[in-house]
Amino acid sequence: MRGVFVTGTGTEVGKSVVAAAIANTLSTAGRKVTVFKPAVTGLDDPGEADHALLRRAAGSSQSDAEIAPYRYRPPASPHLAAEMAGEMIEPERLRTAAAEAAAGGDVLVCEGVGGLLVPLASRVRTPMSDKVDQPYLVRDLALDLGLPLVIAASPGLGTINHTLLTIEAARSAGLEVVAVVLTPWPDQPSQIEESNRDTIASLGEVDVKTLPHLNLEDPTSWPSLPLGL
C-alpha cells in the first residue's frame, strides 16, 4: 500500500485540512489519489463532513461508504458513537475497506480519527473465537496499513508537549513519522510560534512543515504540501 496516514495531536488541530492539502497536492501533480477515513462522527454538526472534503480535495469519485465505512451522527469518539448506534467497529472491515480504496488509485491518503490513542473499538473479538481482547486504537490501524505518518498540530502554546508525545507514541510502536505540519500558520508568526516549530524539529528530529489558513471552498488556491510520496 502506497500512501500516508494523517493523524493529529488531538481534535480540532487541522487534521482534515492537512489530509485534504496532501490529497490535493498529489492530485494536482497528476497522481490518481484515493482517500480513506475509518470512521466519521459528528455528522449532526453543520459544515462539510471530513470524508466529503477529502473526496473533493483528491478529485475522487469514491462513494461515502468507500471512503468511510463507519459514519455516525453524534460528535463522539468512534468507539462510543458505534456503541450508541448498537454496533461495533470491526478492524477487519477497516483493513479490507482501506485495501480496496488503495487499489483504486496510485496513492492513498488516510485520515485518522482524533489522535493515535483514540479507540476505534473498545474491545475486539479474537478471530475464530468469541473471546474479547484489548481495544483497537487508531495507532493499531496505522500499523496494520503500514503507512508512514504525518502529524497535524497547532502552532500555538502547548503544542511542543502534545506533538512530542504523539511522535513518541508513534515511534515506540514502530511507525515512521515523515513530517509534522503546523496549521493554521499565520502570515506573521510570533516568536512563540517560530520557537515551537524549531523546537519540535530539533527535539523530535522530524521535518516540520507549515500550512496557512485555507479557503476550503477553493482548492485551487491551496499551497502545495509535498511529502515526497
Backbone bond lengths (Angstrom), bond angles and torsions (degrees), N, CA, C in turn:
res aa  C-N    CA-C-N  psi(-1)  N-CA   C-N-CA  omega(-1)  CA-C   N-CA-C  phi
1 M - - - 1.461 - - 1.525 108.77 -
2 R 1.317 116.95 126.52 1.458 121.53 -179.03 1.530 108.61 -108.87
3 G 1.323 116.66 128.62 1.446 118.59 180.00 1.510 112.05 162.41
4 V 1.332 115.78 -152.05 1.455 121.85 -176.89 1.520 109.42 -149.70
5 F 1.314 116.06 149.62 1.464 122.98 178.25 1.528 107.09 -114.39
6 V 1.324 116.70 119.89 1.465 121.57 -177.98 1.522 109.51 -100.97
7 T 1.313 115.84 123.13 1.460 120.97 175.74 1.514 108.42 -122.91
8 G 1.326 116.60 178.15 1.454 121.09 179.86 1.511 111.17 -134.02
9 T 1.329 115.84 167.38 1.461 120.33 176.25 1.524 111.01 -79.81
10 G 1.328 116.36 -5.36 1.456 122.56 179.28 1.512 108.61 171.57
11 T 1.313 116.90 -159.72 1.462 120.58 176.96 1.529 109.85 -89.45
12 E 1.332 115.30 156.46 1.462 121.84 176.17 1.533 112.61 58.34
13 V 1.324 116.84 40.35 1.467 120.29 177.40 1.531 111.47 -116.54
14 G 1.331 117.27 12.62 1.451 120.10 175.36 1.506 115.70 90.56
15 K 1.332 116.14 19.86 1.466 119.89 -178.28 1.525 112.32 -61.58
16 S 1.314 117.13 -45.21 1.472 120.87 -179.87 1.523 111.13 -65.07
17 V 1.326 116.64 -38.28 1.465 120.91 179.73 1.526 110.52 -66.71
18 V 1.330 116.79 -42.40 1.460 120.45 178.35 1.529 110.70 -63.68
19 A 1.337 116.93 -44.75 1.461 120.48 178.97 1.526 110.53 -61.82
20 A 1.331 116.58 -41.70 1.461 120.73 179.04 1.527 111.14 -65.14
21 A 1.331 117.29 -40.60 1.467 121.06 179.28 1.522 111.35 -64.39
22 I 1.326 116.92 -39.15 1.465 120.35 177.38 1.526 110.05 -65.52
23 A 1.323 116.60 -46.21 1.467 120.86 179.67 1.519 111.07 -60.29
24 N 1.325 116.51 -42.90 1.462 120.91 -179.85 1.526 111.53 -66.28
25 T 1.327 116.54 -39.29 1.469 121.10 178.17 1.522 110.80 -60.97
26 L 1.318 116.53 -45.99 1.463 121.05 -179.25 1.522 111.08 -67.12
27 S 1.324 116.40 -41.58 1.463 120.42 179.95 1.520 110.91 -64.84
28 T 1.320 117.17 -42.84 1.459 121.56 179.22 1.525 111.39 -62.96
29 A 1.340 115.73 -29.62 1.462 120.65 179.46 1.528 112.25 -80.28
30 G 1.333 117.45 1.30 1.456 121.17 176.49 1.505 115.40 97.49
31 R 1.338 117.32 6.96 1.462 120.21 178.80 1.534 109.87 -84.08
32 K 1.332 115.92 147.90 1.452 120.26 172.65 1.521 107.60 -87.25
33 V 1.312 115.83 106.93 1.461 121.89 -171.85 1.525 110.33 -101.60
34 T 1.315 115.95 131.66 1.458 120.63 169.03 1.523 107.58 -115.05
35 V 1.320 115.87 157.08 1.463 120.61 -175.03 1.524 109.82 -128.89
36 F 1.329 114.44 158.23 1.461 119.83 -177.71 1.518 109.39 -153.54
37 K 1.322 115.78 141.21 1.464 122.42 173.10 1.518 106.61 -142.37
38 P 1.321 118.59 122.19 1.469 120.24 -172.28 1.517 114.43 -59.64
39 A 1.331 116.12 -38.76 1.464 119.76 179.95 1.516 108.88 -151.94
40 V 1.313 115.64 142.56 1.457 122.31 174.61 1.520 107.53 -117.39
41 T 1.322 116.08 129.26 1.463 120.54 175.60 1.531 108.63 -122.16
42 G 1.307 116.17 167.38 1.454 120.20 177.96 1.506 114.60 79.47
43 L 1.321 117.85 26.98 1.461 120.22 179.90 1.529 112.47 -67.13
44 D 1.346 117.11 -13.17 1.465 120.61 175.25 1.526 111.36 -73.03
45 D 1.347 116.24 -21.54 1.460 119.73 -177.58 1.525 110.32 -73.90
46 P 1.342 117.72 146.44 1.463 119.95 177.85 1.525 110.88 -70.34
47 G 1.307 116.18 160.56 1.458 120.39 179.22 1.515 111.24 104.46
48 E 1.322 114.39 169.00 1.455 120.85 -177.46 1.521 110.81 -72.19
49 A 1.320 116.95 132.13 1.459 121.38 178.66 1.517 110.24 -69.20
50 D 1.336 115.36 154.22 1.463 120.64 -176.25 1.525 112.26 -57.02
51 H 1.334 116.36 -43.94 1.462 118.35 -175.84 1.527 111.80 -68.43
52 A 1.329 116.73 -30.13 1.465 120.25 177.33 1.522 110.86 -70.86
53 L 1.329 116.61 -39.14 1.465 120.66 176.87 1.523 110.56 -63.70
54 L 1.318 117.13 -43.32 1.468 120.85 178.91 1.524 110.98 -61.12
55 R 1.313 116.85 -45.11 1.461 121.51 -179.25 1.530 110.77 -60.56
56 R 1.333 116.07 -45.00 1.462 119.75 -178.57 1.525 111.16 -67.36
57 A 1.332 116.80 -39.53 1.459 120.70 -179.14 1.531 111.60 -65.39
58 A 1.327 115.74 -35.44 1.463 120.50 -177.51 1.519 112.93 -85.72
59 G 1.350 117.03 -12.52 1.458 119.32 -173.15 1.507 111.43 67.37
60 S 1.319 116.47 33.36 1.464 122.54 -175.20 1.521 110.99 -91.39
61 S 1.330 115.66 154.18 1.457 121.60 175.40 1.530 111.53 -107.77
62 Q 1.338 117.38 14.77 1.456 121.11 -179.40 1.541 110.82 -63.77
63 S 1.314 115.56 147.35 1.462 120.53 176.63 1.532 109.52 -78.61
64 D 1.342 115.77 167.70 1.463 120.34 176.91 1.529 110.73 -55.93
65 A 1.326 116.75 -45.12 1.461 121.19 -177.13 1.520 111.92 -66.72
66 E 1.327 117.43 -32.99 1.457 120.46 179.18 1.522 111.69 -72.13
67 I 1.327 116.22 -31.09 1.463 119.64 178.89 1.521 110.90 -82.86
68 A 1.310 117.06 -47.54 1.464 122.05 -175.64 1.522 109.74 -130.90
69 P 1.328 117.78 97.27 1.466 120.17 -176.09 1.528 114.28 -65.31
70 Y 1.330 117.22 -22.33 1.462 120.46 177.48 1.531 108.41 -121.65
71 R 1.334 116.01 125.48 1.463 121.00 -178.05 1.537 108.71 -137.29
72 Y 1.332 114.85 128.18 1.463 120.23 -174.36 1.527 110.94 -132.44
73 R 1.305 115.62 151.00 1.457 121.08 -177.29 1.527 113.49 -80.49
74 P 1.337 120.77 -41.81 1.469 119.47 -176.99 1.536 111.90 -68.22
75 P 1.332 117.98 143.48 1.464 121.67 175.37 1.526 110.22 -81.77
76 A 1.325 115.82 77.92 1.465 121.61 -174.99 1.514 109.52 -135.81
77 S 1.325 115.83 166.81 1.458 120.57 172.69 1.525 108.55 -56.48
78 P 1.341 118.30 143.35 1.467 119.02 -173.48 1.517 114.61 -57.85
79 H 1.326 118.03 -36.05 1.464 118.44 -179.44 1.527 111.06 -65.20
80 L 1.347 116.77 -37.37 1.461 120.55 179.08 1.529 110.92 -74.48
81 A 1.328 116.78 -41.08 1.465 119.95 178.30 1.526 110.58 -60.04
82 A 1.332 116.24 -39.31 1.467 120.13 177.95 1.524 110.51 -65.45
83 E 1.323 116.71 -44.73 1.459 120.17 179.33 1.521 111.26 -61.60
84 M 1.331 116.74 -38.63 1.461 120.71 178.52 1.523 111.24 -65.32
85 A 1.341 116.03 -27.02 1.465 120.93 178.06 1.522 111.80 -89.16
86 G 1.322 117.14 1.12 1.457 121.35 177.71 1.515 114.10 77.91
87 E 1.327 117.20 27.61 1.461 119.93 178.87 1.518 110.82 -141.06
88 M 1.322 115.18 179.19 1.459 121.47 179.59 1.522 108.72 -131.13
89 I 1.308 117.41 136.44 1.457 121.18 176.00 1.524 108.71 -72.37
90 E 1.329 116.03 127.16 1.462 122.13 -176.76 1.526 110.16 -101.37
91 P 1.329 118.65 118.21 1.461 121.65 -179.54 1.525 113.62 -54.67
92 E 1.329 118.27 -38.85 1.458 120.17 -178.26 1.523 111.38 -65.18
93 R 1.311 116.34 -36.46 1.464 119.47 176.50 1.530 110.60 -64.36
94 L 1.322 116.97 -38.72 1.465 120.82 177.47 1.523 111.23 -64.51
95 R 1.309 116.44 -46.12 1.464 120.20 -178.81 1.529 110.98 -62.47
96 T 1.322 115.94 -42.40 1.467 120.36 179.90 1.525 110.92 -65.75
97 A 1.330 116.55 -44.77 1.463 120.41 -178.91 1.524 111.35 -64.52
98 A 1.334 116.87 -38.58 1.466 120.19 178.46 1.521 111.01 -66.18
99 A 1.331 116.76 -41.36 1.464 120.56 178.53 1.526 111.08 -63.89
100 E 1.311 116.25 -39.93 1.474 119.95 178.22 1.524 110.88 -65.99
101 A 1.326 116.79 -39.82 1.462 120.07 177.26 1.523 110.53 -63.74
102 A 1.321 116.50 -44.20 1.467 120.78 -179.02 1.521 111.35 -63.22
103 A 1.326 116.88 -35.42 1.461 120.82 -178.00 1.522 112.39 -67.50
104 G 1.329 116.66 -17.18 1.458 120.48 -177.33 1.516 114.46 -87.40
105 G 1.324 118.12 -0.16 1.460 119.91 -177.59 1.511 112.49 -150.94
106 D 1.332 115.01 -175.12 1.461 121.11 177.87 1.524 112.19 -82.98
107 V 1.331 115.85 -31.83 1.459 120.62 -174.72 1.526 108.96 -149.43
108 L 1.328 115.84 141.45 1.456 122.12 -177.85 1.526 110.07 -108.75
109 V 1.320 116.10 131.71 1.463 121.28 171.15 1.522 107.11 -109.02
110 C 1.321 115.54 112.98 1.463 121.53 -178.28 1.520 108.74 -107.68
111 E 1.308 116.87 128.00 1.463 121.64 176.19 1.517 109.37 -106.99
112 G 1.317 116.25 127.07 1.447 120.38 178.46 1.522 112.13 -75.69
113 V 1.322 115.21 -166.44 1.462 121.90 179.50 1.524 107.34 -125.20
114 G 1.337 117.32 120.13 1.457 118.88 -178.23 1.524 110.64 62.16
115 G 1.323 116.65 -132.69 1.458 122.06 179.25 1.512 112.61 -105.84
116 L 1.331 115.57 -178.28 1.463 120.79 -174.27 1.525 113.77 -62.86
117 L 1.318 117.43 -33.06 1.465 119.47 -174.32 1.523 113.29 -96.42
118 V 1.320 116.50 12.47 1.470 120.30 174.50 1.530 108.91 -71.32
119 P 1.331 118.39 130.14 1.471 119.95 178.54 1.524 111.98 -76.98
120 L 1.321 115.04 130.19 1.457 120.54 170.69 1.522 109.77 -82.77
121 A 1.303 115.43 -35.26 1.468 121.47 175.19 1.526 107.46 -136.84
122 S 1.316 116.71 131.73 1.466 120.20 -177.63 1.515 111.90 -71.65
123 R 1.321 115.94 -20.70 1.463 120.49 176.75 1.529 107.39 -154.18
124 V 1.307 115.76 147.57 1.459 121.40 -176.10 1.512 109.57 -124.92
125 R 1.320 116.64 131.11 1.463 120.17 176.62 1.517 110.14 -74.42
126 T 1.310 115.81 134.04 1.455 120.96 176.23 1.527 109.28 -69.63
127 P 1.347 119.15 134.69 1.469 120.94 179.26 1.527 111.85 -53.82
128 M 1.327 114.83 142.46 1.471 123.05 178.07 1.530 112.08 63.97
129 S 1.318 116.19 21.89 1.456 119.01 -178.51 1.519 109.59 -156.10
130 D 1.313 116.82 159.39 1.460 121.20 174.37 1.524 111.33 -93.48
131 K 1.343 116.22 4.50 1.452 120.36 -179.40 1.530 110.23 -66.52
132 V 1.326 116.46 137.53 1.459 121.67 178.29 1.520 109.05 -96.06
133 D 1.323 116.00 129.40 1.460 122.05 -176.60 1.532 109.02 -105.70
134 Q 1.344 116.66 -159.32 1.458 121.96 -176.99 1.526 111.65 -74.61
135 P 1.334 117.49 168.38 1.470 120.98 178.43 1.531 111.21 -62.09
136 Y 1.327 115.16 157.88 1.464 122.57 176.24 1.521 107.09 -110.95
137 L 1.339 115.92 113.28 1.455 122.47 -173.24 1.529 111.75 -96.02
138 V 1.331 115.42 164.62 1.465 120.35 172.66 1.524 109.69 -55.87
139 R 1.310 117.18 -39.12 1.471 121.20 178.02 1.523 111.66 -60.20
140 D 1.319 117.31 -37.42 1.465 120.68 178.57 1.523 111.09 -63.81
141 L 1.332 116.26 -39.54 1.461 119.16 178.54 1.526 110.61 -66.10
142 A 1.324 117.76 -42.83 1.466 120.88 178.05 1.525 110.64 -58.77
143 L 1.317 116.67 -40.31 1.464 121.05 177.70 1.520 111.08 -66.48
144 D 1.325 116.95 -42.94 1.461 120.76 -179.55 1.530 111.24 -63.12
145 L 1.334 117.16 -36.39 1.457 120.33 -179.21 1.517 112.17 -80.06
146 G 1.331 117.11 -21.15 1.461 120.53 176.78 1.513 114.15 69.43
147 L 1.336 116.60 29.98 1.461 120.59 -177.42 1.529 110.72 -99.40
148 P 1.349 117.60 146.06 1.465 120.25 173.58 1.517 110.31 -66.84
149 L 1.326 115.41 156.90 1.455 121.62 -170.46 1.524 111.55 -108.79
150 V 1.338 114.93 137.98 1.463 122.33 167.83 1.523 106.94 -118.62
151 I 1.326 116.21 131.86 1.462 121.08 -176.72 1.522 109.86 -107.86
152 A 1.318 116.97 122.11 1.459 122.36 174.16 1.520 108.75 -89.84
153 A 1.337 115.97 135.16 1.458 120.87 -178.25 1.515 109.75 -146.88
154 S 1.319 115.80 156.32 1.468 120.07 176.03 1.525 108.59 -80.48
155 P 1.337 117.88 154.24 1.455 120.20 -177.37 1.522 114.39 -86.21
156 G 1.335 117.69 -9.88 1.453 120.39 -169.80 1.516 115.88 -87.94
157 L 1.315 114.40 -167.66 1.462 123.07 -176.03 1.530 111.20 -56.73
158 G 1.328 117.14 133.74 1.460 122.75 179.29 1.507 114.42 98.06
159 T 1.330 116.99 -12.16 1.462 119.15 -173.58 1.520 113.30 -73.56
160 I 1.329 118.10 -24.36 1.467 119.51 -178.90 1.523 109.96 -60.53
161 N 1.315 116.69 -52.56 1.464 120.44 -178.66 1.521 111.66 -63.01
162 H 1.336 117.23 -47.56 1.465 120.45 -178.34 1.528 111.35 -61.11
163 T 1.316 116.34 -41.94 1.464 119.82 -176.63 1.517 111.89 -72.14
164 L 1.330 117.32 -44.18 1.460 120.01 -179.97 1.528 111.46 -65.89
165 L 1.329 117.54 -34.78 1.469 120.28 175.53 1.528 110.58 -64.45
166 T 1.326 116.84 -40.17 1.466 120.57 179.11 1.527 110.27 -66.52
167 I 1.324 117.42 -41.82 1.468 120.92 176.82 1.521 110.10 -60.13
168 E 1.331 116.14 -44.77 1.467 120.06 -179.37 1.526 111.41 -64.27
169 A 1.336 116.55 -41.79 1.474 119.98 178.90 1.518 111.11 -64.05
170 A 1.320 117.19 -34.42 1.462 120.95 179.26 1.524 110.96 -71.63
171 R 1.312 116.45 -51.89 1.469 120.09 -175.15 1.520 112.15 -67.96
172 S 1.326 117.53 -33.34 1.462 119.58 179.75 1.521 111.86 -65.00
173 A 1.343 116.00 -22.53 1.467 120.90 178.75 1.524 111.97 -94.61
174 G 1.339 117.04 -5.43 1.456 119.97 178.51 1.510 114.71 98.37
175 L 1.329 117.86 13.42 1.459 121.11 178.39 1.525 110.77 -86.28
176 E 1.316 115.94 143.60 1.464 121.60 176.08 1.524 108.64 -89.28
177 V 1.322 116.98 125.68 1.461 122.03 176.69 1.522 107.99 -100.71
178 V 1.318 117.06 112.33 1.472 119.88 -175.94 1.520 112.36 -91.64
179 A 1.338 118.41 -24.35 1.454 119.79 -179.54 1.517 110.91 -168.55
180 V 1.322 114.13 155.64 1.460 123.39 166.56 1.520 106.39 -112.67
181 V 1.327 116.79 136.91 1.467 121.21 177.27 1.522 108.68 -118.95
182 L 1.336 115.90 119.17 1.461 121.36 177.61 1.524 109.05 -92.78
183 T 1.333 115.75 125.96 1.461 119.74 -177.00 1.522 110.42 -153.67
184 P 1.337 119.99 148.49 1.466 125.82 -5.07 1.523 111.08 -79.23
185 W 1.317 115.98 127.19 1.457 121.26 -179.07 1.529 108.59 -83.41
186 P 1.336 117.77 125.36 1.468 120.10 -175.32 1.531 112.54 -73.44
187 D 1.318 115.34 157.73 1.466 120.43 177.11 1.518 111.37 -62.39
188 Q 1.330 116.29 -34.23 1.459 121.49 178.44 1.530 108.23 -125.71
189 P 1.324 117.10 84.08 1.466 120.20 -176.65 1.527 111.97 -64.16
190 S 1.324 114.68 146.92 1.458 120.83 178.74 1.523 109.91 -80.56
191 Q 1.309 115.65 171.23 1.463 120.51 176.90 1.521 110.72 -60.48
192 I 1.333 116.48 -37.77 1.472 120.26 179.20 1.526 110.46 -63.75
193 E 1.326 117.06 -46.10 1.468 120.44 -177.94 1.530 111.39 -65.25
194 E 1.320 117.44 -41.21 1.463 120.18 177.50 1.525 110.76 -65.54
195 S 1.332 116.05 -39.63 1.465 119.99 178.25 1.522 110.73 -66.14
196 N 1.337 117.17 -40.78 1.469 120.32 177.67 1.522 111.11 -58.91
197 R 1.324 116.61 -45.19 1.469 121.33 178.78 1.524 110.82 -58.81
198 D 1.334 116.32 -49.01 1.465 120.23 -176.02 1.529 111.46 -69.70
199 T 1.328 116.80 -36.66 1.467 120.33 -178.43 1.519 111.27 -69.41
200 I 1.323 117.28 -42.16 1.468 120.51 177.60 1.524 110.20 -62.27
201 A 1.333 116.45 -42.40 1.465 120.13 179.74 1.525 111.18 -62.63
202 S 1.340 116.23 -41.08 1.461 120.50 -176.85 1.527 112.09 -74.77
203 L 1.324 117.07 -53.91 1.459 120.55 -176.59 1.522 112.00 -71.40
204 G 1.321 116.05 -34.47 1.462 119.97 -178.94 1.510 113.58 -86.71
205 E 1.345 116.60 -8.94 1.465 121.61 -177.43 1.529 110.00 47.64
206 V 1.333 114.28 57.48 1.460 120.90 -173.57 1.524 109.39 -144.66
207 D 1.308 116.28 151.18 1.453 122.03 175.02 1.531 108.67 -73.50
208 V 1.325 117.09 125.83 1.462 121.61 179.81 1.521 109.08 -113.22
209 K 1.330 115.66 119.75 1.456 121.94 177.60 1.522 109.29 -109.05
210 T 1.318 115.65 163.40 1.460 120.19 177.88 1.521 109.83 -124.80
211 L 1.329 115.06 150.96 1.455 121.23 -179.50 1.526 107.91 -137.62
212 P 1.339 118.08 122.02 1.464 119.92 -179.13 1.524 111.77 -73.24
213 H 1.314 116.02 175.39 1.460 120.75 173.90 1.525 109.23 -61.06
214 L 1.342 116.62 133.74 1.459 121.29 -177.43 1.514 111.33 -108.29
215 N 1.311 115.52 144.12 1.458 121.37 168.81 1.527 106.61 -83.43
216 L 1.305 116.70 100.56 1.459 120.82 -172.71 1.523 112.76 -66.30
217 E 1.321 116.82 -15.99 1.465 120.01 179.06 1.528 112.02 -81.54
218 D 1.327 117.79 -11.20 1.460 120.90 -175.04 1.524 111.08 -135.42
219 P 1.342 118.10 79.38 1.469 120.85 -179.88 1.529 113.66 -58.27
220 T 1.337 117.97 -23.39 1.467 119.60 179.70 1.524 111.59 -66.81
221 S 1.334 116.91 -17.25 1.465 120.45 179.61 1.520 112.55 -90.56
222 W 1.315 117.04 -5.42 1.463 119.53 -175.83 1.522 112.07 -73.60
223 P 1.331 118.06 141.39 1.463 119.73 174.27 1.520 110.93 -74.12
224 S 1.313 115.58 159.29 1.468 120.11 178.17 1.519 110.37 -72.49
225 L 1.327 115.33 145.31 1.465 121.27 175.96 1.533 108.67 -129.80
226 P 1.325 117.50 72.94 1.471 120.87 -175.04 1.526 112.10 -76.01
227 L 1.317 114.68 141.79 1.468 120.49 -179.88 1.529 112.15 -128.22
228 G 1.324 116.64 5.54 1.456 119.59 179.74 1.505 114.26 74.27
229 L 1.331 116.95 25.92 1.479 120.40 -179.26 1.522 110.75 -78.95
